């Protein structure tokens, strides 16, 4: 029997690979001769760096960079040396979780550290990038990242504008003469699952800035500054398009990537599935196991398990999902390729107890064992 396991992380409990390895133990209790392949899985958000880097034989790197508030933070990213590919989560350098609630203000938070991560990866020989841009604390249009990469964003007196969205207010000229030379050889696949434009009622300032600490007055101002920034950018790059779907992602970081680098915005799960070549493994499988921490009605909206199920159904493979918890709405997953799903919780417990790493791993092992015993009884292969 050939079984492919591709389970997303159970955030706070198990990484993707830990969940997969626990499921593998449960399988081997019942089918000790089964050929089991554990594949990394993520949707481009939190956990993508670890899942893809370790799951694909890469190396984790840490670098001290400028955090969203201007102080130093340590950001972790991955490198796949043979492919000269870096895997980055922008939130590691400019994420909302790095900013205390009482200090959130996108006028002053910066993406400068994101550019520093990219420079470090370039110094390590990387020329291809997979970047998750969810969870940002910023609304600077990628201004800080561009500054770190050598773009000169100047005010009317020729001085460098300050970091943060406040810098957009003073922006009058953009110069490209000192851009990092290697950047022209780099390509970027950006994991982006939002379609917001840069400006307007659905733009980054109006939709996302409030949760980052912006006041109504700040939002109106930033939207105006963003429009001016887009206009100046178009003066340098004719393809600059503030209306492009995803331009408003991560406080306008999507616009910066699309305009100033060789970038393409894609579904996060689709990037991961393509990069890991999961379909090649599923083609050879008799059974596919997937899952995530919580299976609910939103799972079908681009989440990792449905991406796995979609591939499996192209090859008529049965799919079973395991989850830390399930909701009544999760039954819609049965209409989208998941043949059956099971919560791994074994007894009544507090959330804290259920999310303990050792408990979660044991629950996964024991639950998968019982699923396998059922399969052994009915032998789905006949």
VENZIGI-V793721 format. One record per residue. N is the residue number from 1. PHI is phi in whole degrees, 0 to 359 (none if undefined). Layout:
n;phi
N;PHI
N;PHI
This chain:
n;phi
1;none
2;254
3;233
4;254
5;248
6;219
7;244
8;289
9;296
10;261
11;306
12;88
13;234
14;219
15;287
16;304
17;289
18;296
19;296
20;295
21;291
22;295
23;299
24;298
25;298
26;298
27;296
28;292
29;295
30;254
31;237
32;297
33;263
34;295
35;266
36;246
37;243
38;266
39;248
40;289
41;215
42;199
43;245
44;95
45;264
46;305
47;97
48;294
49;301
50;293
51;299
52;287
53;295
54;288
55;290
56;247
57;74
58;268
59;235
60;271
61;238
62;236
63;218
64;276
65;225
66;282
67;281
68;299
69;265
70;98
71;275
72;275
73;227
74;259
75;254
76;255
77;216
78;246
79;230
80;258
81;303
82;295
83;257
84;51
85;242
86;252
87;244
88;228
89;248
90;300
91;296
92;294
93;248
94;216
95;277
96;297
97;291
98;274
99;243
100;302
101;308
102;281
103;241
104;281
105;198
106;292
107;297
108;237
109;281
110;230
111;262
112;305
113;296
114;297
115;297
116;293
117;299
118;298
119;298
120;297
121;295
122;297
123;297
124;271
125;95
126;284
127;231
128;234
129;226
130;245
131;230
132;270
133;243
134;279
135;79
136;284
137;260
138;244
139;213
140;259
141;67
142;80
143;308
144;298
145;301
146;296
147;299
148;294
149;271
150;104
151;292
152;259
153;251
154;244
155;272
156;292
157;264
158;86
159;271
160;294
161;287
162;291
163;285
164;95
165;298
166;299
167;294
168;295
169;299
170;263
171;295
172;230
173;207
174;236
175;241
176;243
177;294
178;249
179;295
180;310
181;302
182;293
183;299
184;294
185;264
186;262
187;239
188;228
189;255
190;257
191;283
192;219
193;244
194;239
195;242
196;291
197;286
198;287
199;236
200;92
201;297
202;253
203;282
204;296
205;293
206;288
207;270
208;253
209;296
210;304
211;288
212;261
213;105
214;279
215;273
216;305
217;295
218;299
219;299
220;298
221;296
222;296
223;297
224;294
225;295
226;299
227;297
228;294
229;301
230;297
231;295
232;296
233;296
234;293
235;292
236;262
237;228
238;297
239;279
240;303
241;220
242;294
243;269
244;301
245;304
246;94
247;299
248;273
249;297
250;54
251;64
252;91
253;297
254;301
255;298
256;298
257;296
258;295
259;270
260;255
261;223
262;274
263;233
264;224
265;269
266;220
267;299
268;301
269;294
270;293
271;298
272;298
273;297
274;290
275;294
276;275
277;54
278;299
279;300
280;299
281;285
282;295
283;306
284;267
285;272
286;266
287;210
288;238
289;250
290;221
291;153
292;197
293;298
294;221
295;260
296;210
297;295
298;277
299;301
300;285
301;266
302;84
303;283
304;302
305;301
306;288
307;299
308;295
309;298
310;299
311;295
312;301
313;288
314;296
315;245
316;57
317;258
318;289
319;232
320;239
321;247
322;243
323;217
324;295
325;208
326;228
327;247
328;299
329;288
330;297
331;298
332;294
333;297
334;293
335;271
336;233
337;104
338;269
339;289
340;202
341;223
342;219
343;284
344;268
345;299
346;260
347;202
348;297
349;204
350;284
351;299
352;299
353;295
354;295
355;270
356;301
357;302
358;294
359;295
360;298
361;295
362;293
363;298
364;295
365;303
366;292
367;292
368;295
369;303
370;291
371;299
372;293
373;296
374;296
375;296
376;297
377;295
378;264
379;44
380;298
381;285
382;267
